[in-house]
């Protein structure tokens, strides 16, 4: 289990919670799946994997979560975060939103099936 502190605005938290509820998962399980999904995309060279500029901390809320992420995935995410000059929490935030976008577009569903 990995303790992380993630930061999203109200819209981000609400979107994540709604998707977790729709999939009948806990918020932590959804974000852990997003991490595994992101790990699987790393070698594909998708521009969407590049972290955008950091958002202003104004209007954002932190939450401490405990994620069940296996060691190999965690290390790969840490290496990718380092490559992008970010911390792993920032990468996980991006991974969660990318996962939501890919679920919405059907891209993630194709891969997960």
C-alpha positions in Angstrom: 0.0 0.0 0.0 1.2 3.5 -0.9 0.2 6.6 1.0 -0.1 9.6 -1.4 -1.4 13.1 -1.1 -3.2 14.1 -4.3 -4.6 17.5 -5.1 -7.6 18.3 -7.4 -10.1 21.1 -7.6 -13.7 20.4 -6.7 -14.6 19.5 -10.3 -11.7 16.9 -10.4 -12.6 15.3 -7.1 -16.3 15.2 -8.2 -15.5 13.6 -11.5 -13.3 11.0 -9.9 -15.9 10.2 -7.3 -18.7 9.9 -9.9 -16.6 7.6 -12.1 -15.6 5.4 -9.1 -19.3 5.2 -8.1 -20.3 4.3 -11.7 -17.7 1.5 -11.8 -18.6 0.5 -8.2 -15.0 1.0 -7.0 -13.6 3.0 -4.2 -11.8 6.2 -5.1 -8.5 4.6 -4.1 -9.2 1.6 -6.4 -10.0 3.8 -9.3 -6.8 5.8 -8.9 -4.8 2.6 -8.6 -6.3 1.4 -11.8 -5.4 4.7 -13.4 -1.8 4.2 -12.3 -1.7 0.8 -13.9 -3.3 2.1 -17.0 -0.8 5.0 -17.2 2.1 2.5 -16.7 0.9 0.5 -19.7 0.8 3.7 -21.9 4.3 4.9 -21.0 6.1 3.2 -23.9 3.5 4.1 -26.5 4.9 7.7 -26.9 1.5 9.3 -26.5 1.8 13.1 -26.2 -1.1 13.0 -23.6 1.3 11.3 -21.2 3.4 14.5 -20.9 2.5 16.4 -17.8 0.9 19.8 -18.4 2.1 22.9 -16.6 1.2 22.8 -12.9 -2.2 24.3 -12.0 -2.5 27.0 -9.5 -3.0 25.7 -6.0 -5.8 28.1 -5.5 -9.2 26.4 -5.1 -7.7 22.9 -4.9 -8.0 20.4 -2.1 -5.6 17.8 -0.9 -6.6 14.3 0.2 -4.4 11.6 1.6 -5.2 8.2 -0.1 -3.8 4.7 0.4 -3.3 3.0 -3.0 -2.7 -0.6 -3.6 0.0 -0.4 -6.3 2.5 -3.2 -6.8 6.2 -2.4 -6.4 7.1 -2.8 -10.1 4.4 -0.3 -11.2 5.3 2.1 -8.4 9.0 2.1 -9.5 8.1 2.6 -13.1 5.8 5.5 -12.2 8.6 7.0 -10.1 11.0 6.8 -13.0 8.6 8.4 -15.3 7.9 11.2 -12.8 11.6 11.8 -12.5 12.0 11.8 -16.3 9.4 14.5 -16.4 10.9 16.4 -13.4 7.9 15.9 -11.2 7.0 14.0 -8.1 5.0 10.8 -8.3 1.9 12.4 -6.8 1.7 14.9 -9.6 2.1 12.0 -12.1 -0.7 10.1 -10.4 -3.0 13.2 -10.6 -2.4 13.4 -14.3 -2.8 9.6 -14.7 -6.2 9.8 -12.9 -7.5 12.5 -15.3 -6.1 10.8 -18.4 -7.8 7.6 -17.3 -11.1 9.4 -17.0 -10.7 11.0 -20.4 -9.7 7.7 -22.0 -12.7 5.9 -20.3 -15.0 8.6 -21.6 -13.6 8.3 -25.2 -13.7 4.5 -25.1 -9.9 4.2 -25.5 -9.4 2.7 -22.1 -12.3 0.4 -22.5 -10.8 -1.1 -25.6 -7.5 -1.8 -23.8 -9.1 -3.1 -20.6 -11.3 -5.5 -22.5 
